[in-house]
């Protein structure tokens, strides 16, 4: 048995697709402000936390006594270029 699509079925499918499209569009319009506020609030918290860390570090540096020395050492991470190849010294001839 072979069934063919009818005109009524085609119109019904198009109407369902349009209903879903406009439904999503309306829901997006309703919920987009809440979503935007949430994203902005999270970004503000993240940047505010970084700012507070910077402020605390600045206060600690101000709290040091005059003449006090503090050394922040960076670990030695040397990379060698031994795998690149041999270096050949040359002279330019004019």
C-alpha positions, 0 to 999 in steps of 0.5 A, a space after each residue: 500500500 502506497 500513501 500519498 501526501 494530501 493537500 490538507 496534510 501539507 497545509 497542516 504541516 506548514 501551519 504547524 511549522 509556522 506556529 512553532 516558529 512564531 511561538 519560539 519567537 514570542 517566547 524568545 522576546 519574553 525571556 531574552 531580557 531575563 537572560 540578558 540580565 543574568 549574563 550581565 550579572 554573572 559578568 559583573 560578579 566575575 569582574 568585581 571579584 577580580 577587582 577586589 583581588 586587585 584592591 586587596 593586593 594593592 592594600 597589602 603592598 601599601 601595608 609593607 613597612 618602609 625599607 622592607 624588601 620582598 622578592 617574588 621569584 619567577 621559576 626558571 623555565 628555560 627552553 632549549 633549541 637543541 632539536 632545531 638543528 645545527 647552527 652554521 656560522 657563515 660570512 657574506 662574500 661581496 
